[in-house]
Amino acid sequence: MPQGTVKFFNESKGFGFIVPDNGEPEIFVHVTGIVDQIRENDKVSYEVENGKKGLNATQVKRA
């Protein structure tokens, strides 16, 4: 399961971005893909799925 750091998350809009630890481009995360409540700078683990506009993080949990 990949890991990364929450770069940005806007609770009111329900989306944000995760920076993967492996140096790959940041990944979009939507509130529907979150298991644990997350905040900016949290270390997280997640799954990756193809979305309409690119990769999306799902099953996002604090690491």
OpenMM code with the backbone's topology and positions (N, CA, C; nanometers):
from openmm import Vec3, app, unit

residues = "MET PRO GLN GLY THR VAL LYS PHE PHE ASN GLU SER LYS GLY PHE GLY PHE ILE VAL PRO ASP ASN GLY GLU PRO GLU ILE PHE VAL HIS VAL THR GLY ILE VAL ASP GLN ILE ARG GLU ASN ASP LYS VAL SER TYR GLU VAL GLU ASN GLY LYS LYS GLY LEU ASN ALA THR GLN VAL LYS ARG ALA".split()
positions = [
    Vec3(0.0860, -0.1178, 0.0000),
    Vec3(0.0000, 0.0000, 0.0000),
    Vec3(0.0905, 0.1240, 0.0000),
    Vec3(0.0761, 0.2121, -0.0989),
    Vec3(0.1598, 0.3334, -0.1050),
    Vec3(0.1381, 0.4236, 0.0158),
    Vec3(0.2397, 0.5032, 0.0459),
    Vec3(0.2298, 0.6008, 0.1536),
    Vec3(0.2716, 0.7372, 0.1028),
    Vec3(0.2243, 0.8409, 0.1719),
    Vec3(0.2581, 0.9766, 0.1336),
    Vec3(0.2177, 1.0746, 0.2423),
    Vec3(0.2238, 1.2026, 0.2077),
    Vec3(0.1905, 1.3102, 0.3007),
    Vec3(0.0816, 1.3969, 0.2394),
    Vec3(-0.0166, 1.4337, 0.3211),
    Vec3(-0.1242, 1.5201, 0.2741),
    Vec3(-0.0662, 1.6602, 0.2529),
    Vec3(-0.0663, 1.7057, 0.1281),
    Vec3(-0.0141, 1.8381, 0.0942),
    Vec3(-0.1186, 1.9450, 0.1230),
    Vec3(-0.2426, 1.9133, 0.0892),
    Vec3(-0.3529, 2.0094, 0.0997),
    Vec3(-0.4815, 1.9305, 0.1156),
    Vec3(-0.5696, 1.9753, 0.2044),
    Vec3(-0.7029, 1.9165, 0.2120),
    Vec3(-0.8005, 2.0221, 0.2591),
    Vec3(-0.9039, 2.0474, 0.1797),
    Vec3(-1.0066, 2.1460, 0.2108),
    Vec3(-1.1319, 2.0709, 0.2546),
    Vec3(-1.1592, 2.0713, 0.3855),
    Vec3(-1.2752, 1.9974, 0.4373),
    Vec3(-1.4065, 2.0487, 0.3820),
    Vec3(-1.4210, 2.1798, 0.3668),
    Vec3(-1.5483, 2.2344, 0.3199),
    Vec3(-1.5763, 2.1987, 0.1737),
    Vec3(-1.4721, 2.1869, 0.0932),
    Vec3(-1.4909, 2.1489, -0.0478),
    Vec3(-1.4785, 1.9982, -0.0684),
    Vec3(-1.4182, 1.9273, 0.0284),
    Vec3(-1.4137, 1.7816, 0.0237),
    Vec3(-1.3082, 1.7212, -0.0666),
    Vec3(-1.1970, 1.7912, -0.0883),
    Vec3(-1.0917, 1.7335, -0.1706),
    Vec3(-0.9555, 1.7867, -0.1285),
    Vec3(-0.8518, 1.7209, -0.1801),
    Vec3(-0.7147, 1.7635, -0.1527),
    Vec3(-0.6163, 1.6840, -0.2360),
    Vec3(-0.4884, 1.6894, -0.1950),
    Vec3(-0.3826, 1.6219, -0.2691),
    Vec3(-0.2848, 1.5560, -0.1735),
    Vec3(-0.2321, 1.4411, -0.2159),
    Vec3(-0.1316, 1.3667, -0.1404),
    Vec3(-0.0036, 1.3638, -0.2223),
    Vec3(0.1114, 1.3884, -0.1560),
    Vec3(0.2421, 1.3764, -0.2198),
    Vec3(0.2969, 1.2382, -0.1842),
    Vec3(0.3107, 1.1487, -0.2827),
    Vec3(0.3619, 1.0144, -0.2549),
    Vec3(0.5074, 1.0167, -0.2062),
    Vec3(0.5418, 0.9233, -0.1167),
    Vec3(0.6783, 0.9123, -0.0661),
    Vec3(0.7776, 0.8695, -0.1741),
    Vec3(0.7292, 0.8026, -0.2796),
    Vec3(0.8185, 0.7506, -0.3830),
    Vec3(0.8548, 0.8533, -0.4903),
    Vec3(0.8137, 0.9786, -0.4731),
    Vec3(0.8521, 1.0837, -0.5665),
    Vec3(0.7625, 1.0977, -0.6887),
    Vec3(0.6591, 1.0168, -0.6997),
    Vec3(0.5666, 1.0283, -0.8127),
    Vec3(0.4843, 1.1566, -0.7978),
    Vec3(0.4169, 1.1982, -0.9056),
    Vec3(0.3351, 1.3209, -0.8989),
    Vec3(0.2254, 1.3096, -0.7928),
    Vec3(0.1826, 1.4251, -0.7409),
    Vec3(0.0800, 1.4244, -0.6366),
    Vec3(-0.0494, 1.3631, -0.6882),
    Vec3(-0.1272, 1.3107, -0.5942),
    Vec3(-0.2494, 1.2366, -0.6265),
    Vec3(-0.3698, 1.3068, -0.5647),
    Vec3(-0.4752, 1.3186, -0.6424),
    Vec3(-0.6008, 1.3785, -0.5977),
    Vec3(-0.6692, 1.2866, -0.4971),
    Vec3(-0.7282, 1.3449, -0.3934),
    Vec3(-0.8079, 1.2677, -0.2979),
    Vec3(-0.9404, 1.3401, -0.2745),
    Vec3(-1.0499, 1.2631, -0.2824),
    Vec3(-1.1844, 1.3171, -0.2589),
    Vec3(-1.2341, 1.2616, -0.1264),
    Vec3(-1.3198, 1.3361, -0.0611),
    Vec3(-1.3716, 1.2969, 0.0696),
    Vec3(-1.4331, 1.1566, 0.0679),
    Vec3(-1.4859, 1.1119, -0.0438),
    Vec3(-1.5469, 0.9791, -0.0526),
    Vec3(-1.4424, 0.8676, -0.0454),
    Vec3(-1.3134, 0.8999, -0.0662),
    Vec3(-1.2082, 0.7998, -0.0608),
    Vec3(-1.1339, 0.7947, 0.0712),
    Vec3(-1.1841, 0.8675, 0.1710),
    Vec3(-1.1139, 0.8781, 0.2989),
    Vec3(-1.1772, 0.7877, 0.4032),
    Vec3(-1.0934, 0.7093, 0.4726),
    Vec3(-1.1400, 0.6225, 0.5805),
    Vec3(-1.1259, 0.6944, 0.7144),
    Vec3(-1.0074, 0.7512, 0.7411),
    Vec3(-0.9810, 0.8282, 0.8636),
    Vec3(-0.9845, 0.9762, 0.8299),
    Vec3(-1.0192, 1.0587, 0.9278),
    Vec3(-1.0144, 1.2039, 0.9061),
    Vec3(-0.8686, 1.2441, 0.8845),
    Vec3(-0.8429, 1.3275, 0.7833),
    Vec3(-0.7061, 1.3698, 0.7525),
    Vec3(-0.6946, 1.5213, 0.7552),
    Vec3(-0.5703, 1.5664, 0.7788),
    Vec3(-0.5378, 1.7090, 0.7770),
    Vec3(-0.4067, 1.7260, 0.7015),
    Vec3(-0.3766, 1.8490, 0.6666),
    Vec3(-0.2500, 1.8770, 0.5996),
    Vec3(-0.1339, 1.8281, 0.6850),
    Vec3(-0.0321, 1.7743, 0.6184),
    Vec3(0.0913, 1.7211, 0.6769),
    Vec3(0.0756, 1.5857, 0.7453),
    Vec3(-0.0439, 1.5250, 0.7426),
    Vec3(-0.0599, 1.3898, 0.7960),
    Vec3(0.0093, 1.2900, 0.7046),
    Vec3(0.0746, 1.1894, 0.7637),
    Vec3(0.1271, 1.0761, 0.6875),
    Vec3(0.0110, 0.9802, 0.6665),
    Vec3(-0.0076, 0.9334, 0.5427),
    Vec3(-0.1204, 0.8470, 0.5107),
    Vec3(-0.0772, 0.7290, 0.4237),
    Vec3(-0.1582, 0.6242, 0.4268),
    Vec3(-0.1456, 0.5143, 0.3315),
    Vec3(-0.2737, 0.5160, 0.2492),
    Vec3(-0.2671, 0.4624, 0.1281),
    Vec3(-0.3816, 0.4731, 0.0374),
    Vec3(-0.3695, 0.3730, -0.0761),
    Vec3(-0.4784, 0.3537, -0.1468),
    Vec3(-0.4824, 0.2773, -0.2712),
    Vec3(-0.4942, 0.3778, -0.3855),
    Vec3(-0.4582, 0.3370, -0.5059),
    Vec3(-0.4648, 0.4258, -0.6217),
    Vec3(-0.5608, 0.3676, -0.7254),
    Vec3(-0.6509, 0.4522, -0.7755),
    Vec3(-0.7439, 0.4129, -0.8814),
    Vec3(-0.7409, 0.5173, -0.9919),
    Vec3(-0.7729, 0.4754, -1.1130),
    Vec3(-0.7859, 0.5692, -1.2237),
    Vec3(-0.9201, 0.6400, -1.2121),
    Vec3(-0.9164, 0.7736, -1.2202),
    Vec3(-1.0383, 0.8527, -1.2173),
    Vec3(-1.0603, 0.9190, -1.3520),
    Vec3(-1.1613, 1.0036, -1.3600),
    Vec3(-1.1929, 1.0719, -1.4854),
    Vec3(-1.0809, 1.1637, -1.5320),
    Vec3(-1.0080, 1.2228, -1.4368),
    Vec3(-0.9037, 1.3196, -1.4727),
    Vec3(-0.7642, 1.2755, -1.4307),
    Vec3(-0.7467, 1.1475, -1.4027),
    Vec3(-0.6151, 1.0995, -1.3606),
    Vec3(-0.6259, 1.0085, -1.2401),
    Vec3(-0.5164, 0.9953, -1.1671),
    Vec3(-0.5131, 0.9050, -1.0526),
    Vec3(-0.5829, 0.9656, -0.9310),
    Vec3(-0.6546, 0.8802, -0.8585),
    Vec3(-0.7238, 0.9200, -0.7362),
    Vec3(-0.6791, 0.8285, -0.6224),
    Vec3(-0.6625, 0.8861, -0.5043),
    Vec3(-0.6336, 0.8074, -0.3847),
    Vec3(-0.7655, 0.7628, -0.3234),
    Vec3(-0.7719, 0.6340, -0.2855),
    Vec3(-0.8889, 0.5793, -0.2172),
    Vec3(-0.8404, 0.5041, -0.0940),
    Vec3(-0.9325, 0.4666, -0.0078),
    Vec3(-0.8988, 0.3943, 0.1154),
    Vec3(-0.7883, 0.4653, 0.1935),
    Vec3(-0.7970, 0.5988, 0.2010),
    Vec3(-0.6939, 0.6808, 0.2649),
    Vec3(-0.7056, 0.6696, 0.4168),
    Vec3(-0.5944, 0.6274, 0.4800),
    Vec3(-0.5893, 0.6112, 0.6258),
    Vec3(-0.4637, 0.6779, 0.6793),
    Vec3(-0.4720, 0.7325, 0.8003),
    Vec3(-0.3520, 0.7872, 0.8632),
    Vec3(-0.2549, 0.6726, 0.8876),
    Vec3(-0.1282, 0.6978, 0.8597),
    Vec3(-0.0256, 0.5943, 0.8767),
    Vec3(0.0311, 0.5967, 1.0169),
] * unit.nanometer
topology = app.Topology()
chain = topology.addChain("A")
for resn in residues:
    res = topology.addResidue(resn, chain)
    for name in ("N", "CA", "C"):
        topology.addAtom(name, app.Element.getBySymbol(name[0]), res)
